[in-house]
């Protein structure tokens, strides 16, 4: 969970969460309990969690409690909709949902299974070296989570996931690219440019093929205009459908403003009317939009089908 693009209060909440949950979870298995003072079931569950955590302390288990009234931002990041909600956390990520475990035996059974599968350091091994962070396989899974959040329109969550990955793995091009795209989607263009500057300063990152979509997203965002200018471009395009320059200018501005359906419709109409206009500029721009959005995105898949019908149907 990263603090980039957050308010001061949200940054403070993230810092507290890092200190109380993320950092301990690098070597321990953290039982994360979301609760509130007014929650009766929470009060009934607390003694069970405290007792089991105490008994399993020498195995590397610790308990962390999050008051949802005091830490609303953190609760929102975990999409907590009811309490108590309980997770097992390891190396900064939830590895199991413990909410249904309401008895000592149920909780211990799940913990025993997790401890047999994870490299958790017990109390006697506190002097040992801490894990070096997620494995390449785990990082790939986290990147997938970020891409799924971005595809679902949750750019802020995607940015948090990608930024956290870059903290663990500074050479992870996919995470850097995802972070740029998420920031662009959030409208945080200055921060996106800063991340791109970091990318360009590292030849390994800058030359990675994963960076292409991020560059395209940032380039397309550069055509963003204010609402009144967008309205003017739309009016000019509607008034003269044969004016390709007016159509193209509106399509660019519409996509930058988040109106991707309007942008795609306009570019497809241009390709239908004259696919060779300006050396195929409309098709090239549509392909760049595909790249910036993500070729696996459902919206892109649908528009690509429409493009194929125009070109080959």
Secondary structure as GFF3:
##gff-version 3
##sequence-region A 1 313
A	DSSP	alpha_helix	8	17	.	.	.	ID=ss1
A	DSSP	pi_helix	18	22	.	.	.	ID=ss2
A	DSSP	three_ten_helix	24	26	.	.	.	ID=ss3
A	DSSP	beta_strand	29	35	.	.	.	ID=ss4
A	DSSP	alpha_helix	40	55	.	.	.	ID=ss5
A	DSSP	three_ten_helix	57	59	.	.	.	ID=ss6
A	DSSP	beta_strand	61	67	.	.	.	ID=ss7
A	DSSP	alpha_helix	72	77	.	.	.	ID=ss8
A	DSSP	beta_strand	85	90	.	.	.	ID=ss9
A	DSSP	beta_strand	93	97	.	.	.	ID=ss10
A	DSSP	alpha_helix	104	117	.	.	.	ID=ss11
A	DSSP	three_ten_helix	123	125	.	.	.	ID=ss12
A	DSSP	alpha_helix	136	151	.	.	.	ID=ss13
A	DSSP	alpha_helix	155	168	.	.	.	ID=ss14
A	DSSP	alpha_helix	173	186	.	.	.	ID=ss15
A	DSSP	alpha_helix	189	200	.	.	.	ID=ss16
A	DSSP	alpha_helix	203	206	.	.	.	ID=ss17
A	DSSP	alpha_helix	211	221	.	.	.	ID=ss18
A	DSSP	alpha_helix	227	239	.	.	.	ID=ss19
A	DSSP	alpha_helix	244	256	.	.	.	ID=ss20
A	DSSP	alpha_helix	260	274	.	.	.	ID=ss21
A	DSSP	three_ten_helix	277	279	.	.	.	ID=ss22
A	DSSP	alpha_helix	281	293	.	.	.	ID=ss23
A	DSSP	alpha_helix	298	312	.	.	.	ID=ss24
###
